[in-house]
Amino acid sequence: MCCAVPLPRVPVLPSVRSAAPRRKRGGSPWRCLRTPSMRRWSLANLASNAGTWMQLTVQNLLVLQVTGSAAATGLSLAVQAGPGLLLGVVGGAAVDRWPRKVTAAVSQAVLGLVAFSTAALIGLDLLSMPVLLLLAAVTGIVNTIDGPATALLGNDLVPAGDVPSAIALGSMVHSAGRLIGTALAAVAVGTLGASSAYLANGVSFLFVAAIIPTLRPAAHALRQASASTRPAARERGRPAPAPHGTASTGARAGLSYFLSRPRLVALAGITGLSSLFGRNYQLTLAVLVVGPLGAQESDFGVVSTVLAVGGVLGALLAGRLLRPTVRLVGTLAACGGLLQAAAGLSPGLVVLVLLVVPMAVVESVSDTAGATVLQTDPAPEMRGRVLGVWRSAGTAWGLAGPPLLGLLLEFAGVRVTLVSGGLLIAGAIACGGLRHRVLARPGAASPPVAASAQVSVPVAATALAPSAALGQAS
């Protein structure tokens, strides 16, 4: 009878033991919802987005009722967007200096107060155009702080690897809130009047402000906060000074930091170029449908619905991303440009609808990947300022894009506008990627260290990127 020889026990490394669950967890677009605080935050965001779209749906109608002027509607929108253009960098610097949860809660409460005040003025028939513009300006100023504060707060609630999932979920919540808010606005205005939309929006802001104190940041956010409040002065027994000086000096530091990061400059170039010569499909595709394709206005509703569905599908795909790069954003933006050019050559509505689905998917995934890079690439203590710079840039190219496309549509036609704009986007990104490959080679003129540090950074439209980040400066 032979004796059984016990086999040696092979130790299982922790990384091997946890690899499979981590891959499974990383593959789910809903993985961020495993965090209880993110579940509460998503519910609050859904309520807030629904209330915001209720108010936005009513706002233009309200301005027309007060003034009877379509130009006044555009003026009110410009006044609300203006602070984002002029003060976005300062607002981002303030977010970096102040406690994030407190900043987000206070800004939400102030926005709720503005909404309640507007509702009261409507109910008392005291709302005039100057008062309306003042309220719009206050809303714009508060949003320069609220935007980056709430965005970064949401990212703080989940592990770092789940940030793309959280951003993708935010995109889906935004789309769902838009549908719900628009539908509720029609019911509310028809039954209770315009003031009810502002009341509902005010309640949604207060709901978010009440949820914020219950949120618990993830471990990585707590470590970053601890590291940022550990200066040498504390070791000498003195109170820790404000880490970044005043908001104005912090804003200048944020702008310098942004321009010193090739990834961020390249991302600004890609996004600015795409925003100026593409993406405004509600304008360009509407003209294409009712113009060269000879379809009815109701047919554009089908195209809009397909765009929305494609956006949701793209958000689901984007939720599976783990570590998106600027290279991915550039590739997707170039593909979107080529699809836009193909859409401009569509012979009929069916072909256009078939092209619209991948266009929307590519745009949604690209947006989520870009937002993830924007919110995770900078050092933690600089992220508010980077988002502030981005808000200024995004406001500018968001204001410049539709008029530019309108001029192109007027003088060149919709097909030429779509085709030339799409080819310009794809061509500029391809040239930027090729230039980066050349500079990244060991024998290139750039120092080897700098080249290796930028291996994953495609410089898209390098000549345009600084102007896109500054001259066009969410």
BELVEN-V22236 format. One record per residue. PSI is psi in whole degrees, 0 to 359 (999 if undefined). BURIAL is b if it has 9 or more other ideal C-beta (glycine too) atoms within 8 Angstrom, else e. D_CENTER is the distance of its C-alpha to the mean C-alpha in whole Angstrom. Layout:
# BELVEN-V22236
((PSI;BURIAL;D_CENTER) (PSI;BURIAL;D_CENTER))
This chain:
# BELVEN-V22236
((122;e;73) (149;e;70) (139;e;68) (124;e;64) (117;e;62) (133;e;59) (144;e;56) (142;e;54) (126;e;51) (117;e;48) (140;e;45) (117;e;42) (145;e;39) (321;e;37) (324;e;34) (319;e;36) (326;e;36) (2;e;33) (314;e;31) (311;e;32) (325;e;30) (321;e;27) (318;e;27) (318;e;27) (321;b;24) (338;b;22) (349;e;22) (128;b;21) (346;b;18) (11;e;19) (333;b;20) (338;b;18) (354;b;20) (346;e;23) (121;b;22) (320;e;23) (324;b;21) (327;b;18) (316;b;20) (319;b;20) (322;b;17) (320;b;16) (316;b;19) (320;b;18) (323;b;14) (315;b;16) (318;b;18) (317;b;16) (320;b;14) (316;b;17) (321;b;19) (316;b;16) (332;b;16) (313;b;20) (316;b;20) (324;b;18) (326;b;21) (334;b;23) (312;b;22) (320;b;23) (322;b;27) (317;b;27) (319;b;27) (322;b;29) (322;e;32) (320;b;32) (333;e;32) (16;e;33) (127;e;31) (328;e;28) (325;e;28) (329;b;27) (313;b;24) (324;e;23) (318;b;24) (321;b;22) (321;b;19) (320;b;19) (323;b;21) (327;b;18) (336;b;15) (314;b;18) (326;b;17) (327;b;14) (318;b;15) (329;e;18) (8;b;18) (318;b;14) (320;b;16) (318;b;18) (319;b;16) (322;b;14) (322;b;18) (322;b;19) (323;b;17) (333;b;18) (334;b;22) (155;e;22) (129;e;22) (316;b;18) (318;b;20) (317;e;22) (314;b;19) (318;b;17) (316;b;20) (316;b;21) (321;b;18) (320;b;18) (320;b;22) (317;b;22) (323;b;20) (320;b;22) (320;b;25) (317;b;24) (317;b;23) (320;b;27) (318;b;28) (318;b;27) (319;b;28) (318;b;32) (323;b;32) (315;b;32) (326;e;34) (1;e;37) (41;e;36) (5;e;35) (117;b;32) (170;e;33) (316;b;30) (319;e;31) (320;b;30) (319;b;27) (322;b;25) (315;e;26) (323;b;24) (320;b;21) (318;b;21) (317;b;21) (317;b;18) (320;b;16) (314;b;18) (324;b;17) (335;b;14) (336;b;13) (317;b;15) (321;b;13) (300;b;9) (328;b;10) (313;b;13) (325;b;12) (312;b;9) (327;b;11) (318;b;14) (320;b;13) (331;b;13) (345;b;16) (346;b;18) (160;b;18) (155;e;20) (323;e;18) (345;e;18) (3;b;17) (316;b;13) (322;b;12) (319;b;14) (319;b;12) (319;b;8) (320;b;10) (321;b;12) (322;b;9) (318;b;8) (321;b;12) (321;b;13) (315;b;10) (317;b;13) (319;b;16) (325;b;15) (315;b;15) (314;b;18) (314;b;20) (319;b;19) (318;b;20) (317;e;24) (327;b;24) (317;b;24) (319;b;27) (315;e;29) (314;b;29) (322;b;29) (336;e;32) (320;e;34) (347;e;33) (170;e;32) (328;b;29) (334;b;29) (328;b;28) (319;b;25) (323;b;24) (315;b;26) (320;b;24) (320;b;21) (318;b;23) (321;b;24) (323;b;20) (317;b;19) (327;b;23) (316;b;22) (316;b;19) (327;b;21) (331;e;24) (326;b;22) (316;b;20) (341;e;24) (355;e;25) (143;b;22) (119;e;23) (153;b;21) (169;b;22) (321;e;24) (325;e;22) (321;b;20) (321;b;24) (319;e;25) (319;b;23) (322;b;23) (320;e;27) (326;e;27) (347;b;25) (33;b;28) (54;e;31) (170;e;32) (332;e;36) (327;b;37) (325;b;37) (336;e;39) (6;e;42) (8;e;41) (156;e;39) (146;e;36) (129;b;33) (167;e;32) (130;e;28) (338;b;27) (26;b;25) (206;e;27) (170;e;26) (325;b;23) (316;e;24) (324;b;25) (324;b;22) (317;b;20) (320;e;22) (322;b;22) (319;b;18) (317;b;19) (317;e;22) (315;b;20) (312;b;17) (341;b;19) (353;e;22) (106;b;19) (324;e;20) (315;b;17) (320;b;14) (317;b;16) (319;b;16) (320;b;13) (320;b;12) (314;b;15) (311;b;14) (318;b;11) (317;b;13) (316;b;16) (324;b;14) (327;b;13) (320;b;16) (8;b;18) (195;b;17) (327;e;14) (63;b;15) (334;b;17) (335;e;18) (304;b;20) (317;b;22) (331;b;22) (317;b;24) (321;b;26) (318;b;27) (311;b;28) (350;b;30) (259;e;32) (326;e;33) (345;b;32) (27;e;34) (176;e;33) (162;e;32) (327;e;30) (333;e;30) (331;b;29) (334;b;26) (324;e;25) (316;b;25) (318;b;23) (320;b;20) (318;e;21) (321;b;21) (317;b;18) (317;b;16) (317;b;18) (324;b;17) (320;b;14) (317;b;15) (319;b;17) (321;b;14) (323;b;12) (317;b;16) (318;b;17) (331;b;13) (343;b;14) (351;b;18) (147;b;16) (307;e;18) (73;e;17) (152;b;15) (168;b;16) (328;b;15) (317;b;18) (316;b;17) (315;b;13) (317;b;16) (315;b;18) (319;b;16) (321;b;15) (318;b;19) (319;b;20) (322;b;18) (318;b;20) (320;b;23) (322;b;22) (317;b;21) (319;b;25) (322;b;26) (324;b;25) (339;b;27) (7;e;30) (129;b;30) (341;e;33) (176;e;33) (324;b;30) (314;e;31) (319;b;30) (316;b;27) (321;b;26) (328;e;26) (332;b;24) (326;b;21) (304;b;21) (330;b;20) (313;b;18) (320;b;15) (312;b;16) (317;b;15) (317;b;12) (314;b;10) (319;b;12) (318;b;11) (316;b;7) (318;b;8) (317;b;10) (318;b;8) (324;b;6) (315;b;9) (315;b;11) (324;b;9) (354;b;10) (336;b;13) (317;e;15) (159;b;16) (145;e;19) (322;e;18) (357;b;19) (359;b;17) (325;b;14) (316;b;14) (323;b;15) (317;b;13) (328;b;10) (315;b;12) (317;b;13) (323;b;9) (317;b;9) (316;b;13) (313;b;12) (323;b;9) (318;b;11) (310;b;14) (338;b;14) (326;b;12) (327;b;16) (331;b;18) (305;b;17) (316;b;18) (321;e;21) (314;b;22) (324;b;22) (319;b;24) (317;e;26) (319;b;26) (322;b;27) (318;e;30) (335;e;32) (342;e;31) (159;e;30) (323;b;27) (315;b;29) (320;b;29) (313;b;25) (315;b;24) (310;b;26) (320;b;26) (317;b;22) (317;b;22) (324;b;24) (316;b;23) (309;b;20) (318;b;22) (317;e;24) (320;b;23) (320;b;21) (317;b;24) (319;b;26) (318;b;23) (320;b;24) (318;e;27) (319;b;28) (319;b;26) (319;e;28) (315;e;31) (334;b;30) (350;b;30) (148;e;33) (327;e;36) (7;e;38) (167;b;35) (332;e;36) (150;e;33) (142;e;34) (323;e;34) (314;e;32) (322;e;29) (316;b;29) (332;e;29) (345;e;26) (24;b;24) (323;e;25) (18;e;22) (101;b;20) (121;b;21) (100;b;21) (124;b;19) (58;b;21) (322;b;22) (333;e;24) (340;b;21) (312;b;18) (319;e;20) (329;e;20) (324;b;16) (333;b;15) (306;b;18) (333;e;19) (4;b;16) (999;b;14) (999;e;6))
